[in-house]
Amino acid sequence: MELVVNGKPLRCSDGLSLLGLLGELGLAPEAVVVERNAEFVQRSLYPNVVLADGDSLELIQFVGGG
C-alpha cells in the first residue's frame, strides 16, 4: 500500500498498524504526535489503528534540548 507521510509517498506492507509504521521508521511512539487524514490520533490508539492505502499522515516529533 502507499501512504503519504509528511508530504512524501511511502510504500509499506498491507495491514500495518500505526505503531508498526513508527517502529519501521525508527520513531519512539511516546515522542511523536500523529495526524491521520487531518485528524489527530490519540497515542493510546496507535497499536489499534490499521493504516489504509492512501492515508495521509503528518508525524510531528518532539526534540529535547537546552
Short mmCIF file of the C-alpha atoms (twelve columns), coordinates in Angstrom:
data_MODEL
# 
_entry.id   MODEL 
# 
loop_
_atom_site.group_PDB 
_atom_site.id 
_atom_site.type_symbol 
_atom_site.label_atom_id 
_atom_site.label_alt_id 
_atom_site.label_comp_id 
_atom_site.label_asym_id 
_atom_site.label_seq_id 
_atom_site.Cartn_x 
_atom_site.Cartn_y 
_atom_site.Cartn_z 
_atom_site.pdbx_PDB_model_num 
ATOM 1  C CA . MET A 1  0.000  0.000  0.000  1 
ATOM 2  C CA . GLU A 2  1.080  3.582  -0.432 1 
ATOM 3  C CA . LEU A 3  0.867  6.284  2.212  1 
ATOM 4  C CA . VAL A 4  1.760  9.942  2.213  1 
ATOM 5  C CA . VAL A 5  3.975  10.725 5.213  1 
ATOM 6  C CA . ASN A 6  4.861  14.359 5.835  1 
ATOM 7  C CA . GLY A 7  4.082  15.106 2.197  1 
ATOM 8  C CA . LYS A 8  6.188  12.287 0.714  1 
ATOM 9  C CA . PRO A 9  4.985  8.958  -0.721 1 
ATOM 10 C CA . LEU A 10 5.912  5.852  1.272  1 
ATOM 11 C CA . ARG A 11 5.267  2.230  0.309  1 
ATOM 12 C CA . CYS A 12 4.677  -0.240 3.119  1 
ATOM 13 C CA . SER A 13 3.059  -3.603 3.715  1 
ATOM 14 C CA . ASP A 14 -0.720 -4.007 3.887  1 
ATOM 15 C CA . GLY A 15 -2.280 -4.288 7.324  1 
ATOM 16 C CA . LEU A 16 0.436  -2.270 9.044  1 
ATOM 17 C CA . SER A 17 -0.578 -0.574 12.289 1 
ATOM 18 C CA . LEU A 18 0.374  2.967  13.113 1 
ATOM 19 C CA . LEU A 19 2.594  1.638  15.899 1 
ATOM 20 C CA . GLY A 20 4.259  -0.736 13.411 1 
ATOM 21 C CA . LEU A 21 4.934  2.114  10.999 1 
ATOM 22 C CA . LEU A 22 6.549  4.198  13.720 1 
ATOM 23 C CA . GLY A 23 8.750  1.217  14.566 1 
ATOM 24 C CA . GLU A 24 9.766  0.780  10.918 1 
ATOM 25 C CA . LEU A 25 10.660 4.469  10.770 1 
ATOM 26 C CA . GLY A 26 12.683 4.225  13.982 1 
ATOM 27 C CA . LEU A 27 10.464 6.676  15.852 1 
ATOM 28 C CA . ALA A 28 9.597  6.348  19.536 1 
ATOM 29 C CA . PRO A 29 5.779  6.440  19.866 1 
ATOM 30 C CA . GLU A 30 5.958  8.461  23.074 1 
ATOM 31 C CA . ALA A 31 7.851  11.230 21.243 1 
ATOM 32 C CA . VAL A 32 5.576  11.539 18.199 1 
ATOM 33 C CA . VAL A 33 2.205  13.175 17.602 1 
ATOM 34 C CA . VAL A 34 0.335  11.755 14.612 1 
ATOM 35 C CA . GLU A 35 -2.276 13.366 12.418 1 
ATOM 36 C CA . ARG A 36 -4.019 10.877 10.119 1 
ATOM 37 C CA . ASN A 37 -6.209 12.223 7.343  1 
ATOM 38 C CA . ALA A 38 -6.417 15.631 9.081  1 
ATOM 39 C CA . GLU A 39 -7.404 14.160 12.483 1 
ATOM 40 C CA . PHE A 40 -5.109 13.737 15.470 1 
ATOM 41 C CA . VAL A 41 -4.736 10.171 16.756 1 
ATOM 42 C CA . GLN A 42 -4.610 9.543  20.496 1 
ATOM 43 C CA . ARG A 43 -1.319 7.901  21.455 1 
ATOM 44 C CA . SER A 44 -3.181 5.099  23.273 1 
ATOM 45 C CA . LEU A 45 -4.777 4.117  19.930 1 
ATOM 46 C CA . TYR A 46 -1.514 3.768  17.937 1 
ATOM 47 C CA . PRO A 47 -1.441 -0.055 18.272 1 
ATOM 48 C CA . ASN A 48 -5.075 -0.372 17.141 1 
ATOM 49 C CA . VAL A 49 -5.029 1.971  14.131 1 
ATOM 50 C CA . VAL A 50 -4.572 -0.081 10.953 1 
ATOM 51 C CA . LEU A 51 -3.362 2.060  8.098  1 
ATOM 52 C CA . ALA A 52 -5.099 2.015  4.719  1 
ATOM 53 C CA . ASP A 53 -3.879 2.668  1.195  1 
ATOM 54 C CA . GLY A 54 -3.899 6.401  0.524  1 
ATOM 55 C CA . ASP A 55 -3.777 7.510  4.164  1 
ATOM 56 C CA . SER A 56 -2.079 10.856 4.686  1 
ATOM 57 C CA . LEU A 57 -0.013 11.133 7.858  1 
ATOM 58 C CA . GLU A 58 1.776  14.029 9.482  1 
ATOM 59 C CA . LEU A 59 4.302  12.896 12.067 1 
ATOM 60 C CA . ILE A 60 5.436  15.562 14.497 1 
ATOM 61 C CA . GLN A 61 8.441  14.538 16.546 1 
ATOM 62 C CA . PHE A 62 9.385  16.188 19.827 1 
ATOM 63 C CA . VAL A 63 13.029 17.057 20.207 1 
ATOM 64 C CA . GLY A 64 14.506 17.976 23.569 1 
ATOM 65 C CA . GLY A 65 17.316 20.392 24.015 1 
ATOM 66 C CA . GLY A 66 18.665 23.052 26.225 1 
# 
